[in-house]
Amino acid sequence: MSSMPSRQPVTLTRRSLLASTAVLGVGATVGCSQDAGRSDAGENLRFDLPDPVGSFPTEDIEFRLVDSNDTKVPFWKSFFAAYEKKHPHVSTQYDGLPWARIEEVVPLGFRNGSAHDLIQLPDWAIPLSQAVDAEWIAPLDDHIPDFENWKQNVPGTSLVEGVQVFDGKLYQVRISSDRRYQASLHYSKRLLNDVGFDPQTEPLTWDTYREAARKVTEKGDGQAYGVILEIGSPGRLASWVAYFARIAGAPVVDDILQPSGEFYYTTDEVKAAIDLLLAVQSDGSIFPGSGSLTSPECWPRVARENAAMVSGGPWITVFFEKENPDFEFGVGAHPAPAGADPVPVGYTTIGGDAFCMFAGSQAKDVAGDILGYVTSLPGQTNWGEITGVGNPPVLDEAAQASAEKWSEPARMCLTLANTMVAKPEPVIANPDVAKVARNQKPVSPNFGDVIQAILVGEVSDVDKALQDVKDRSERAFDEAIKEAQQREGSTATRDDYVFANWDPMSDYTLEHYAGR
């Protein structure tokens, strides 16, 4: 799922590329971050750009790119400066916009022929398949240099028919990975070390998580608490519980329990995770006021040591390093049940920042040249060195190489990400799954809302509330499948969300889909 941060637009043109950028605001949702572990933001980084090949234009030409900014701003600033130096006749413009603005600008550009040359498509509003069918975007096969060889060096999950490829033609290129550990424990070293815990060297269990929180609270005497929860952000609560359940052994793919094919909301693992939260709450170990605090409102309170622990992704690492550079914090794994090895968390292999090319672009060969470099090993290493752990490269080799320039907490985020496994993707099993997603209506209250209601005391019968959200989700899912079949001729059924041959301890590879 794409995150939709609320940020001010950033526009970098030929004249402004060499100017310094202002410090960027930190996003409020999963996956929003700023150059983690980096101090120079790529200003002294060298780009070894290859000479152009084929039909690369020789006349003056303008190239424009739009995406959702965040960590990508300093990368494109540095890259486009180098690109214009290499190709003086190419004028570049980068527009970093909040998602809400992209949802306005991109459709308008398609309609009136003024769209950017490369576009980060808001896929929840304009699915890639729809853009292909409408001929708003063009295939990249003839524009990425040495295309056949290039295909051999990108992950197979970036070249899937019905996902990025349609009728054998490639329409979208990923330049970052969604392999991000989104519930890592960020903590004050002083507060936890003072009560005898160091989650980075000895990961916390469910019991020691509760114990550490209680001891910090007791010692804090009203000035410091063990945990701050993002109760005002229900989506984060759902992610927090999902990690607990998955690590405890619930085999889940996109909220669907395997191999039953049902929503996992009533599993023992979910109930145990919620019981743990309620126990920590009953101990008085949760920061007062957490019931109304959103994610970005929680993080500064940990940096001020009003609370010892908060769970989230690498964007918290970035926030601490940007806003509180003197704060000594650690990064550890999400707590796991004692007595058993934790089960790896799954990540989506088809997620991350991706670009498609406007069918009406007059700079298609420039677009292909740029994508060819940014997805090469040197380009991916540049990407990782500048964007950092919050937006890791697609190529694992590039992620490892670029991490040498990251901070210790950022490298720990990467270490945790490397414990994750590739989960099955229903849309790879059957591309018509995308049609179901287009017809699916969100339930209200959803799973995160229910967890929130439990924690703020609005729900007393936990089992009943979880059964209710499960039942409503099942009905909405069945209705979406039926709607997709009737309206769009979808062939997807609930069987396409079940992967009986999945070993949750291992990567689910492209070869596994044939045997499911």
C-alpha positions in Angstrom: 0.0 0.0 0.0 1.3 3.4 -0.8 1.7 5.9 2.0 0.2 9.2 1.5 2.2 11.9 3.3 0.9 15.4 3.8 3.8 17.7 2.8 4.4 20.9 1.0 5.3 20.7 -2.7 9.0 20.9 -3.6 9.9 22.0 -7.1 13.5 21.9 -8.3 14.2 23.5 -11.6 17.4 24.1 -13.6 18.2 27.2 -11.6 17.2 25.9 -8.2 19.0 22.5 -8.4 22.3 23.9 -7.2 20.7 25.9 -4.4 20.5 24.4 -0.9 17.3 22.7 0.1 15.4 23.5 3.3 15.1 20.8 5.9 12.1 18.7 5.0 9.1 18.0 7.2 8.9 14.5 8.4 5.9 12.5 7.1 3.2 11.1 9.3 2.7 7.7 7.8 4.5 4.5 7.1 7.5 4.8 4.9 8.0 8.6 5.0 11.5 9.6 5.9 14.4 11.8 5.2 18.0 10.8 4.3 18.6 8.5 7.3 22.1 8.4 8.6 23.3 11.0 6.0 24.7 14.4 6.8 25.7 15.6 3.3 22.5 14.6 1.5 24.5 13.6 -1.5 26.1 17.0 -2.2 29.5 15.4 -2.6 28.4 12.2 -4.2 29.8 11.2 -7.6 27.4 10.0 -10.3 29.3 8.0 -12.9 26.8 8.6 -15.7 27.3 6.5 -18.9 27.4 8.0 -22.3 24.1 8.0 -24.1 23.3 5.3 -26.6 20.8 4.9 -29.5 18.5 7.7 -30.3 19.3 10.0 -27.3 18.3 13.5 -28.4 20.9 16.0 -29.3 18.7 19.1 -29.5 17.7 21.2 -26.5 15.0 19.3 -24.6 13.1 19.6 -21.3 12.5 16.7 -19.0 10.0 16.7 -16.1 9.5 14.2 -13.2 6.9 14.2 -10.5 6.9 12.1 -7.3 5.9 12.2 -3.6 9.1 13.9 -2.4 10.3 12.8 1.1 13.8 11.2 0.9 13.7 11.5 -2.8 14.2 15.2 -2.9 17.9 15.3 -2.0 18.5 12.4 -4.4 16.9 14.1 -7.4 18.5 17.4 -6.5 22.0 15.9 -6.7 21.2 13.5 -9.6 19.7 16.2 -11.9 22.6 18.6 -11.2 25.0 15.8 -12.4 22.7 14.9 -15.3 22.6 18.4 -16.6 26.3 18.7 -16.3 26.7 15.5 -18.4 24.0 16.6 -20.8 24.0 20.5 -21.0 21.2 20.5 -23.6 18.8 18.7 -21.2 16.8 20.9 -18.9 15.3 19.1 -15.9 12.4 19.9 -13.6 11.6 17.9 -10.5 8.2 18.4 -8.8 8.0 16.8 -5.4 4.3 17.0 -4.4 2.1 15.7 -1.6 0.0 12.7 -2.7 -3.2 14.7 -2.5 -1.7 17.2 -5.1 -0.4 14.4 -7.3 -4.0 13.0 -7.4 -5.1 16.3 -8.9 -2.1 17.0 -11.2 -1.6 13.6 -12.9 -5.1 13.1 -14.2 -5.3 16.7 -15.4 -2.0 16.2 -17.2 -3.2 13.1 -18.8 -6.4 14.8 -20.0 -4.8 18.0 -21.4 -1.5 16.5 -22.6 0.7 18.3 -20.2 1.7 15.4 -17.9 5.3 15.0 -16.6 7.6 12.7 -18.6 8.1 10.3 -15.6 5.3 9.9 -13.1 4.9 8.2 -9.7 1.4 7.1 -10.3 -1.1 7.3 -7.4 -2.1 3.7 -7.9 -5.0 3.7 -5.4 -6.6 6.4 -7.6 -5.3 5.4 -11.0 -4.4 1.7 -11.1 -1.6 1.0 -13.6 -3.8 -1.3 -15.6 -6.3 1.5 -16.1 -3.5 3.9 -17.2 -2.4 1.3 -19.7 -5.9 0.6 -21.0 -6.5 4.3 -21.5 -3.1 4.7 -23.3 -2.1 7.4 -20.9 1.3 5.8 -20.4 3.7 4.2 -22.8 5.9 1.0 -22.7 9.5 1.5 -21.8 11.1 -1.4 -23.7 12.4 0.7 -26.6 13.7 3.5 -24.4 15.7 1.9 -21.6 19.2 1.4 -23.0 20.2 -2.2 -23.7 16.8 -3.3 -22.5 17.3 -7.1 -22.7 20.4 -7.0 -20.7 18.9 -4.5 -18.3 16.1 -7.0 -17.6 18.6 -9.6 -16.4 19.8 -7.3 -13.6 16.5 -6.3 -12.0 14.4 -8.5 -9.6 12.0 -10.9 -11.3 9.1 -9.4 -9.3 9.7 -6.1 -11.1 8.8 -7.8 -14.4 5.5 -9.6 -13.8 2.8 -9.8 -16.4 -0.3 -8.1 -15.1 1.6 -6.2 -12.5 4.2 -4.1 -14.3 4.0 -5.8 -17.7 1.0 -5.9 -20.0 0.9 -7.8 -23.2 4.6 -8.4 -22.9 5.5 -4.7 -22.5 7.0 -3.0 -19.4 5.0 0.0 -18.2 6.4 0.6 -14.7 9.9 0.5 -13.1 10.6 0.3 -9.4 13.5 2.1 -8.0 13.1 1.4 -4.3 12.1 -1.6 -2.1 9.3 -2.0 0.4 11.5 -4.3 2.5 11.2 -2.1 5.6 10.7 -3.3 9.1 7.8 -1.2 10.1 7.5 -2.0 13.8 11.0 -1.7 15.1 11.4 -0.7 18.8 12.9 2.7 19.0 14.0 3.5 22.6 15.9 5.8 24.9 19.2 4.1 25.7 19.5 5.9 29.0 16.0 5.1 30.3 16.1 1.4 29.4 19.8 0.8 30.3 19.1 2.4 33.7 16.6 -0.4 34.5 18.7 -3.2 33.1 17.5 -3.6 29.5 19.2 -3.2 26.1 16.8 -4.4 23.3 19.5 -4.0 20.6 21.8 -6.6 22.2 19.1 -8.8 23.8 15.7 -8.5 22.1 12.7 -8.1 24.3 10.1 -10.8 24.8 6.5 -10.1 25.5 7.2 -10.5 29.2 10.4 -8.4 29.3 8.7 -5.7 27.2 6.0 -5.4 29.9 8.6 -5.6 32.7 10.9 -3.0 31.2 8.0 -0.6 30.7 6.9 -1.1 34.3 10.4 -0.5 35.7 10.9 2.7 33.7 7.5 4.0 34.8 8.3 3.2 38.5 11.6 4.9 38.3 10.3 7.8 36.3 7.9 8.7 39.1 5.5 10.6 36.8 8.3 12.1 34.6 8.9 9.1 32.4 6.8 6.2 31.2 7.7 2.9 29.7 5.8 3.1 26.4 4.1 5.7 24.3 1.4 4.3 21.9 0.2 5.9 18.7 -3.4 5.3 19.7 -4.5 8.4 17.7 -3.3 6.6 14.6 -5.4 3.4 14.2 -3.4 2.3 11.2 -0.3 2.1 13.3 -2.1 0.1 16.0 -3.1 -2.4 13.3 0.5 -2.7 12.1 1.8 -3.1 15.6 -0.6 -5.9 16.3 0.0 -7.5 12.9 3.7 -7.7 13.7 3.1 -9.2 17.0 0.7 -11.8 15.5 3.0 -12.6 12.6 6.1 -13.0 14.8 4.1 -15.2 17.2 3.3 -17.6 14.3 0.1 -16.4 12.5 0.7 -17.0 8.8 -0.9 -13.9 7.3 -0.9 -12.5 3.8 -2.5 -9.1 3.5 -4.8 -9.8 6.5 -5.7 -13.2 5.1 -4.8 -16.2 7.3 -3.2 -19.1 5.5 -4.3 -21.5 4.4 -7.9 -20.9 5.7 -8.4 -17.9 3.5 -10.2 -16.0 6.3 -9.4 -12.6 7.9 -7.0 -13.2 10.8 -8.6 -10.7 13.2 -9.9 -13.4 15.7 -6.8 -15.5 15.9 -5.3 -16.4 19.2 -2.2 -14.4 18.3 -4.2 -11.2 17.7 -6.0 -11.7 21.0 -2.8 -12.3 22.9 -1.2 -9.2 21.4 -4.2 -7.1 22.5 -4.1 -8.7 25.9 -0.4 -7.6 26.2 -1.3 -4.0 25.3 -4.1 -4.0 27.9 -1.7 -5.5 30.5 0.9 -2.8 29.9 -1.9 -0.2 30.1 -3.2 -1.7 33.4 0.3 -1.4 34.8 0.1 2.3 34.3 3.1 2.1 31.9 1.7 3.9 28.9 2.3 7.6 28.6 -0.8 9.6 29.7 -2.6 11.1 26.8 -1.6 8.4 24.4 -5.2 7.8 23.6 -5.3 10.9 21.4 -1.7 11.1 20.1 -0.9 10.5 16.5 2.4 9.0 15.3 4.4 12.2 14.8 3.1 13.5 18.1 4.6 10.5 19.9 8.1 10.6 18.6 9.3 13.9 20.2 8.2 12.7 23.6 10.6 9.7 23.4 13.4 12.1 22.3 12.5 14.2 25.4 12.6 11.0 27.5 9.0 11.4 28.7 8.6 7.8 27.4 11.2 5.1 26.8 9.8 3.1 23.9 7.8 3.6 20.7 7.4 1.2 17.8 7.6 2.2 14.2 9.6 2.0 11.0 12.9 3.7 9.9 11.1 7.0 9.6 11.4 7.3 13.4 15.2 6.8 13.1 15.3 9.6 10.6 13.1 11.9 12.8 15.4 11.5 15.8 18.6 12.1 13.8 17.2 15.2 12.1 15.4 16.8 15.0 17.3 15.5 18.0 20.9 14.8 16.9 22.1 14.6 20.5 19.5 12.0 21.6 21.0 8.6 22.3 18.6 6.0 21.1 18.7 2.4 20.0 16.7 0.3 17.5 15.6 -3.3 18.3 13.3 -6.0 17.0 9.6 -6.0 17.8 9.0 -8.1 21.0 8.5 -11.8 20.5 7.0 -14.5 22.7 9.5 -16.2 24.9 10.7 -19.7 24.3 10.5 -19.9 20.5 12.4 -18.4 17.6 10.4 -15.5 16.2 8.7 -16.1 12.8 9.9 -13.6 10.1 7.7 -10.8 9.1 6.7 -10.8 5.4 7.2 -7.8 3.0 5.7 -7.1 -0.4 8.1 -7.7 -3.3 6.2 -5.5 -5.7 6.1 -2.4 -3.5 8.2 0.7 -3.3 8.6 3.9 -5.4 7.9 3.2 -9.1 7.6 5.3 -12.2 5.7 5.1 -15.5 6.2 7.2 -18.6 3.6 9.6 -20.1 2.5 8.4 -23.6 2.7 12.0 -24.9 6.2 12.6 -23.6 8.7 14.3 -26.0 11.6 13.1 -23.9 11.0 9.3 -23.8 14.7 8.5 -24.5 15.8 10.8 -21.7 13.2 9.1 -19.4 14.5 5.7 -20.4 18.2 6.7 -19.9 17.4 8.1 -16.4 15.5 4.9 -15.4 18.3 2.7 -16.8 20.9 4.5 -14.6 18.9 4.8 -11.4 18.1 1.1 -11.5 21.7 0.0 -12.2 24.0 -1.0 -9.4 25.9 2.3 -9.4 22.6 4.3 -9.6 21.0 2.2 -6.9 24.0 2.6 -4.6 23.7 6.4 -5.1 20.0 6.1 -4.3 20.7 4.3 -1.1 23.5 6.5 0.0 21.3 9.6 -0.3 17.7 8.4 0.5 18.9 6.1 3.3 17.2 3.3 5.1 13.7 4.8 4.9 13.6 4.2 1.2 16.0 1.4 0.4 17.2 0.4 -3.1 15.5 -2.4 -5.0 18.9 -4.1 -5.4 20.0 -5.8 -2.2 23.7 -5.4 -3.2 23.2 -1.7 -3.4 21.5 -1.5 -0.1 24.4 -3.3 1.6 26.9 -1.1 -0.1 25.2 2.2 0.6 24.6 1.2 4.3 28.3 1.7 4.9 27.6 5.5 5.0 24.6 5.2 7.3 24.4 5.7 11.0 24.4 2.9 13.5 20.6 3.1 14.1 20.0 3.2 10.4 22.1 0.1 9.8 20.2 -1.6 12.6 17.0 -0.8 10.7 18.5 -2.5 7.6 19.6 -5.5 9.7 16.0 -6.0 10.9 14.7 -5.6 7.3 17.1 -8.3 6.3 15.3 -10.7 8.6 12.1 -10.3 6.7 10.9 -12.8 4.0 9.1 -12.2 0.7 5.5 -12.9 1.2 3.1 -14.2 -1.5 1.4 -11.6 -3.7 -2.2 -12.4 -4.7 -1.9 -10.0 -7.7 0.9 -12.2 -9.1 -1.2 -15.3 -8.6 -4.0 -13.6 -10.6 -3.6 -10.0 -11.9 -7.4 -9.7 -11.7 -6.9 -9.3 -8.0 -6.3 -5.6 -8.8 -9.9 -5.4 -10.1 -11.1 -6.6 -6.7 -9.1 -4.0 -4.9 -10.7 -1.3 -7.1 -14.2 -2.5 -6.1 -13.5 -3.1 -2.4 -15.2 -0.7 0.0 -13.5 -0.1 3.3 -15.3 -1.3 6.4 -15.9 1.2 9.2 -14.9 0.8 12.0 -11.9 -1.2 10.6 -9.4 -3.4 12.4 -7.3 -0.5 13.6 -10.3 1.4 14.7 -11.5 -1.5 16.8 -8.1 -1.9 18.5 -8.2 1.9 19.2 -11.7 1.5 20.7 -10.5 -1.3 23.0 -7.6 0.7 24.3 -9.6 3.8 25.0 -12.2 1.8 26.9 -15.0 2.1 24.4 -15.1 -1.7 23.9 -15.3 -4.1 26.8 -16.1 -7.4 24.9 -12.9 -7.8 22.9 -13.8 -11.2 21.4 -17.2 -9.8 20.2 -15.6 -6.7 18.7 -13.0 -8.7 16.8 -15.6 -11.2 15.5 -17.7 -8.3 14.3 -14.9 -6.6 12.3 -13.9 -10.0 10.9 -17.5 -10.7 9.8 -17.9 -7.3 8.2 -14.6 -7.6 6.4 -15.5 -11.1 5.0 -18.8 -9.7 3.6 -17.1 -6.7 2.1 -14.5 -8.9 0.5 -17.0 -11.2 -1.0 -19.0 -8.3 -2.3 -15.8 -6.8 -3.9 -15.0 -10.0 -5.6 -18.6 -10.3 -7.0 -18.6 -6.6 -8.1 -15.3 -7.1 -9.9 -16.6 -10.2 -11.7 -19.8 -8.4 -12.8 -18.5 -5.0 -13.7 -15.0 -5.8 -15.1 -15.1 -9.5 -16.0 -12.7 -10.4 -13.2 -11.7 -14.0 -12.8 -10.4 -13.6 -9.3 -11.9 -15.7 -6.5 -10.9 -16.1 -2.8 -8.7 -19.0 -3.9 -6.3 -16.5 -5.4 -5.6 -15.2 -1.9 -4.6 -18.7 -0.5 -1.1 -20.1 -0.7 -1.1 -23.6 0.7 2.6 -24.1 -0.3 3.9 -21.1 1.6 6.5 -21.7 4.3 6.3 -18.6 6.4 9.9 -19.0 7.4 11.1 -18.6 3.8 10.9 -16.3 0.8 8.0 -17.0 -1.5 9.6 -16.8 -5.0 8.1 -16.6 -8.5 8.7 -20.4 -8.9 6.3 -21.1 -6.0 3.3 -19.6 -7.8 3.1 -22.5 -10.3 2.8 -25.0 -7.4 0.2 -23.2 -5.3 
